[in-house]
């Protein structure tokens, strides 16, 4: 049975959605020109006035916004409302520079909750469900975002945050969690701890769904998770600048529905900035249509994906983004070849003898780039016979070369060797940058 949070909006004809977007875009451009010194200056520098934006095709006349703009105007230089109109702040980690600060009005929080209510409903969650939120709480948007979205649809929230894994498993069993929200890396770790303690997630819990995001993960990883635990694994999308977790796949798992009344999507060539057509892979650019405190115009997300505007089997007419391959700034260039960690994961998850944990190590030796991939073996595949291990290494090397068009060194290691993560997993060590 297909359920909707707002059936009229979610199934609105495409031409009506686009007309709504057009009107909201014009209102947005006028709003930021009047209330944001940053955007007024940026528009004036680009020679664009609000009256120049009349149709969706005019969007490309507007300049891009970058994450560096948020850092350069730290803490609130891009806000369109004074602090006394804000309900909440969230702040990024700032691990690669100054943190980014996002403010929310009461209406912004409501829109965020509504986005997640539609999303959670689309995967069959609502009243009667117990959603265990194992994303971090606090300045990070994941925990509180899912928390209030789950309450909006009438679910009961178990706010475990990340860490304290054995207790999380106890509570999952004792309180009957039916869904969990966390990074896929943490759920893999949780599954590992469960197995070590003789707990079967499939047989000893009521878990039926996982809402996984905050890091790229592959379709092949989804298959492994679903086969091992018996749950349905759903992809969720959002960024801290946009509001945090916002949108998910529906029950058909064929792309993430992005609500067209809230967001306007583009995909561009990351090198030239030129708009690409539907079905072409490129960098995602989002314009917010429903934010008051910190609206963003043509914000370059950095994620590499494809836009699909075909109506979904679920009946929703809003555009979908296909599974994110990775971030433009996460892409490795090794001997002239573009490599995304997600490509490596996709290959490894098709080889039963290797586990889910791996590490990519890139070095430069005598002016030549080298790439080594450390991969854990499964308990079943581990062998004391050197020939067995060498044979498996060659099998993995051949599979990777076939996809990456790049010869890499493979090092098979025992289970438990690669560091585990309770948040975003670190999968790349690039010694060329050290």
DAGI-V723847 format. One record per residue. N is the residue number from 1. RES is the residue in three letters. NEAR is the number of other ideal C-beta (glycine too) atoms within 10 Angstrom. Layout:
<<N:RES:NEAR> <N:RES:NEAR>>
This chain:
<<1:UNK:4> <2:UNK:15> <3:UNK:14> <4:UNK:16> <5:UNK:18> <6:UNK:14> <7:UNK:12> <8:UNK:7> <9:UNK:18> <10:UNK:22> <11:UNK:14> <12:UNK:19> <13:UNK:10> <14:UNK:14> <15:UNK:9> <16:UNK:11> <17:UNK:18> <18:UNK:16> <19:UNK:13> <20:UNK:15> <21:UNK:21> <22:UNK:18> <23:UNK:11> <24:UNK:19> <25:UNK:21> <26:UNK:16> <27:UNK:12> <28:UNK:23> <29:UNK:26> <30:UNK:14> <31:UNK:17> <32:UNK:22> <33:UNK:18> <34:UNK:11> <35:UNK:14> <36:UNK:21> <37:UNK:12> <38:UNK:18> <39:UNK:24> <40:UNK:14> <41:UNK:10> <42:UNK:20> <43:UNK:22> <44:UNK:11> <45:UNK:9> <46:UNK:13> <47:UNK:9> <48:UNK:17> <49:UNK:13> <50:UNK:17> <51:UNK:10> <52:UNK:13> <53:UNK:22> <54:UNK:12> <55:UNK:10> <56:UNK:14> <57:UNK:10> <58:UNK:15> <59:UNK:19> <60:UNK:12> <61:UNK:15> <62:UNK:20> <63:UNK:15> <64:UNK:15> <65:UNK:22> <66:UNK:13> <67:UNK:19> <68:UNK:12> <69:UNK:18> <70:UNK:24> <71:UNK:18> <72:UNK:13> <73:UNK:17> <74:UNK:15> <75:UNK:16> <76:UNK:16> <77:UNK:14> <78:UNK:26> <79:UNK:22> <80:UNK:20> <81:UNK:17> <82:UNK:10> <83:UNK:11> <84:UNK:5> <85:UNK:15> <86:UNK:19> <87:UNK:13> <88:UNK:15> <89:UNK:14> <90:UNK:21> <91:UNK:16> <92:UNK:21> <93:UNK:12> <94:UNK:13> <95:UNK:6> <96:UNK:10> <97:UNK:12> <98:UNK:14> <99:UNK:18> <100:UNK:23> <101:UNK:23> <102:UNK:27> <103:UNK:23> <104:UNK:24> <105:UNK:19> <106:UNK:13> <107:UNK:14> <108:UNK:23> <109:UNK:18> <110:UNK:15> <111:UNK:22> <112:UNK:27> <113:UNK:19> <114:UNK:20> <115:UNK:29> <116:UNK:29> <117:UNK:22> <118:UNK:26> <119:UNK:28> <120:UNK:28> <121:UNK:21> <122:UNK:24> <123:UNK:22> <124:UNK:18> <125:UNK:27> <126:UNK:17> <127:UNK:8> <128:UNK:9> <129:UNK:21> <130:UNK:20> <131:UNK:26> <132:UNK:26> <133:UNK:27> <134:UNK:31> <135:UNK:28> <136:UNK:21> <137:UNK:18> <138:UNK:11> <139:UNK:17> <140:UNK:20> <141:UNK:28> <142:UNK:28> <143:UNK:24> <144:UNK:22> <145:UNK:27> <146:UNK:32> <147:UNK:21> <148:UNK:17> <149:UNK:30> <150:UNK:28> <151:UNK:15> <152:UNK:20> <153:UNK:19> <154:UNK:14> <155:UNK:21> <156:UNK:16> <157:UNK:18> <158:UNK:20> <159:UNK:15> <160:UNK:22> <161:UNK:18> <162:UNK:22> <163:UNK:12> <164:UNK:13> <165:UNK:19> <166:UNK:13> <167:UNK:10> <168:UNK:23> <169:UNK:20> <170:UNK:13> <171:UNK:16> <172:UNK:25> <173:UNK:16> <174:UNK:9> <175:UNK:13> <176:UNK:15> <177:UNK:25> <178:UNK:21> <179:UNK:26> <180:UNK:29> <181:UNK:31> <182:UNK:29> <183:UNK:23> <184:UNK:25> <185:UNK:23> <186:UNK:26> <187:UNK:23> <188:UNK:24> <189:UNK:20> <190:UNK:25> <191:UNK:20> <192:UNK:17> <193:UNK:15> <194:UNK:22> <195:UNK:13> <196:UNK:9> <197:UNK:11> <198:UNK:7> <199:UNK:19> <200:UNK:13> <201:UNK:23> <202:UNK:13> <203:UNK:7> <204:UNK:13> <205:UNK:22> <206:UNK:14> <207:UNK:22> <208:UNK:16> <209:UNK:22> <210:UNK:26> <211:UNK:30> <212:UNK:24> <213:UNK:26> <214:UNK:26> <215:UNK:21> <216:UNK:23> <217:UNK:27> <218:UNK:22> <219:UNK:14> <220:UNK:17> <221:UNK:21> <222:UNK:21> <223:UNK:13> <224:UNK:21> <225:UNK:23> <226:UNK:14> <227:UNK:9> <228:UNK:15> <229:UNK:21> <230:UNK:14> <231:UNK:20> <232:UNK:19> <233:UNK:20> <234:UNK:25> <235:UNK:23> <236:UNK:26> <237:UNK:23> <238:UNK:24> <239:UNK:22> <240:UNK:23> <241:UNK:22> <242:UNK:23> <243:UNK:25> <244:UNK:26> <245:UNK:27> <246:UNK:27> <247:UNK:24> <248:UNK:29> <249:UNK:26> <250:UNK:26> <251:UNK:18> <252:UNK:13> <253:UNK:17> <254:UNK:16> <255:UNK:20> <256:UNK:25> <257:UNK:24> <258:UNK:21> <259:UNK:22> <260:UNK:24> <261:UNK:19> <262:UNK:23> <263:UNK:22> <264:UNK:23> <265:UNK:20> <266:UNK:19> <267:UNK:22> <268:UNK:19> <269:UNK:13> <270:UNK:17> <271:UNK:9> <272:UNK:9> <273:UNK:14> <274:UNK:9> <275:UNK:15> <276:UNK:17> <277:UNK:8> <278:UNK:12> <279:UNK:12> <280:UNK:12> <281:UNK:13> <282:UNK:22> <283:UNK:20> <284:UNK:25> <285:UNK:24> <286:UNK:24> <287:UNK:21> <288:UNK:21> <289:UNK:20> <290:UNK:19> <291:UNK:23> <292:UNK:20> <293:UNK:24> <294:UNK:24> <295:UNK:23> <296:UNK:24> <297:UNK:24> <298:UNK:19> <299:UNK:22> <300:UNK:21> <301:UNK:21> <302:UNK:19> <303:UNK:22> <304:UNK:21> <305:UNK:22> <306:UNK:19> <307:UNK:21> <308:UNK:16> <309:UNK:15> <310:UNK:13> <311:UNK:15> <312:UNK:21> <313:UNK:11> <314:UNK:18> <315:UNK:12> <316:UNK:23> <317:UNK:20> <318:UNK:23> <319:UNK:23> <320:UNK:22> <321:UNK:23> <322:UNK:16> <323:UNK:20> <324:UNK:22> <325:UNK:20> <326:UNK:21> <327:UNK:18> <328:UNK:17> <329:UNK:10> <330:UNK:18> <331:UNK:16> <332:UNK:20> <333:UNK:11> <334:UNK:19> <335:UNK:11> <336:UNK:7> <337:UNK:13> <338:UNK:13> <339:UNK:24> <340:UNK:21> <341:UNK:24> <342:UNK:23> <343:UNK:18> <344:UNK:24> <345:UNK:22> <346:UNK:18> <347:UNK:20> <348:UNK:25> <349:UNK:21> <350:UNK:13> <351:UNK:17> <352:UNK:10> <353:UNK:18> <354:UNK:22> <355:UNK:26> <356:UNK:24> <357:UNK:23> <358:UNK:22> <359:UNK:21> <360:UNK:21> <361:UNK:16> <362:UNK:20> <363:UNK:14> <364:UNK:12> <365:UNK:8> <366:UNK:5> <367:UNK:5> <368:UNK:8> <369:UNK:17> <370:UNK:17> <371:UNK:22> <372:UNK:14> <373:UNK:22> <374:UNK:17> <375:UNK:25> <376:UNK:21> <377:UNK:19> <378:UNK:13> <379:UNK:10> <380:UNK:8> <381:UNK:17> <382:UNK:17> <383:UNK:14> <384:UNK:6> <385:UNK:8> <386:UNK:8> <387:UNK:8> <388:UNK:15> <389:UNK:16> <390:UNK:11> <391:UNK:13> <392:UNK:20> <393:UNK:15> <394:UNK:11> <395:UNK:14> <396:UNK:22> <397:UNK:15> <398:UNK:11> <399:UNK:16> <400:UNK:24> <401:UNK:13> <402:UNK:9> <403:UNK:13> <404:UNK:18> <405:UNK:10> <406:UNK:16> <407:UNK:14> <408:UNK:19> <409:UNK:13> <410:UNK:21> <411:UNK:15> <412:UNK:22> <413:UNK:16> <414:UNK:11> <415:UNK:14> <416:UNK:11> <417:UNK:15> <418:UNK:19> <419:UNK:9> <420:UNK:15> <421:UNK:17> <422:UNK:18> <423:UNK:19> <424:UNK:17> <425:UNK:25> <426:UNK:13> <427:UNK:20> <428:UNK:15> <429:UNK:14> <430:UNK:15> <431:UNK:11> <432:UNK:12> <433:UNK:6> <434:UNK:6>>
